[in-house]
Amino acid sequence: MRSTRLYINIDHVATVREARKTDEPDPVAAALLCQQAGADGITAHLREDRRHIQDRDVERLKSAAKVFNLELATSPDVLELACRLRPFQATLVPERREEITTEGGLDLSHPPTRLRETIRRLEQGGIRVSLFIDPDLLTLDAARDLGVPAVELHTGRYANSWRQSNAALDQLRQAASHAADLGLGVHAGHGLTYDNVAPVAAIPEIEELNIGHSVVSRAVMVGMRTAVEEMRKAMGSG
């Protein structure tokens, strides 16, 4: 039976810590609990403004995580850190200081030179590169043309509309199939919860889910290990 990988994004453990600028809760300790509960990998987003995850967290996570996926934009200082630490995977995401969270995928209609250079630098460092993109067929074609091995499909539209319509889920299914036909590894994430994750996890081409906020929110109530175990169950046979 196919098993979809579950990567836990521990950014918002750091968000709680940074609210008081103290040393707890520790996102690395949270990552270890996630792994004990069955998470296949750990994801963290080092933003240019350092609003939650800090450089030191990334350095420690590189050693603590069984598989570490670093989310980043094309900020030069973050890129330098990634190239020095060499996580297993780097997922390139768009980033705006005014946004609360990443609200859409990368625009690949005219890939900027800086994006191409960032991909090149990461690949030279032996880092697997994934692009966070909307589930759009032309965008997938552009990702393939950039030579990356994987994409992460932005599931925000689905997360916002799954109770009212199946249109966004159908779009994800079509995009995942097209990505696989192009030879791309297919990941997905953003806004996935215990209530809506199962249909996405059941899409056969999707190999990996990145889920953070819902798990951290649940962990506040029941503990991190239980929260991860419950997400595994919610994913069903995926």
QUICOR-V366856 format. One record per residue. RES is the residue in one letter. SS is DSSP state (hx for helix, st for strand, lp for the rest). Layout:
res = {RES/RES}
ss = {SS/SS}
This chain:
res = {M/R/S/T/R/L/Y/I/N/I/D/H/V/A/T/V/R/E/A/R/K/T/D/E/P/D/P/V/A/A/A/L/L/C/Q/Q/A/G/A/D/G/I/T/A/H/L/R/E/D/R/R/H/I/Q/D/R/D/V/E/R/L/K/S/A/A/K/V/F/N/L/E/L/A/T/S/P/D/V/L/E/L/A/C/R/L/R/P/F/Q/A/T/L/V/P/E/R/R/E/E/I/T/T/E/G/G/L/D/L/S/H/P/P/T/R/L/R/E/T/I/R/R/L/E/Q/G/G/I/R/V/S/L/F/I/D/P/D/L/L/T/L/D/A/A/R/D/L/G/V/P/A/V/E/L/H/T/G/R/Y/A/N/S/W/R/Q/S/N/A/A/L/D/Q/L/R/Q/A/A/S/H/A/A/D/L/G/L/G/V/H/A/G/H/G/L/T/Y/D/N/V/A/P/V/A/A/I/P/E/I/E/E/L/N/I/G/H/S/V/V/S/R/A/V/M/V/G/M/R/T/A/V/E/E/M/R/K/A/M/G/S/G}
ss = {lp/lp/lp/lp/st/st/st/st/st/lp/hx/hx/hx/hx/hx/hx/hx/hx/hx/hx/lp/lp/lp/lp/lp/lp/hx/hx/hx/hx/hx/hx/hx/hx/hx/hx/lp/lp/lp/lp/st/st/st/st/st/lp/lp/lp/lp/lp/lp/lp/lp/lp/hx/hx/hx/hx/hx/hx/hx/hx/hx/hx/lp/lp/lp/st/st/st/st/st/lp/lp/lp/hx/hx/hx/hx/hx/hx/hx/hx/hx/hx/lp/lp/lp/st/st/st/st/lp/lp/lp/lp/lp/lp/lp/lp/lp/lp/lp/lp/lp/lp/lp/lp/lp/lp/lp/lp/hx/hx/hx/hx/hx/hx/hx/hx/hx/hx/hx/hx/lp/lp/lp/st/st/st/st/st/st/st/lp/lp/hx/hx/hx/hx/hx/hx/hx/hx/hx/lp/lp/lp/lp/st/st/st/st/st/lp/hx/hx/hx/hx/hx/hx/lp/lp/lp/lp/lp/hx/hx/hx/hx/hx/hx/hx/hx/hx/hx/hx/hx/hx/hx/hx/lp/lp/lp/st/st/st/st/st/lp/lp/lp/lp/lp/lp/lp/hx/hx/hx/hx/hx/lp/lp/lp/lp/lp/lp/st/st/st/st/lp/hx/hx/hx/hx/hx/hx/hx/hx/hx/hx/lp/hx/hx/hx/hx/hx/hx/hx/hx/hx/hx/hx/lp/lp/lp/lp}
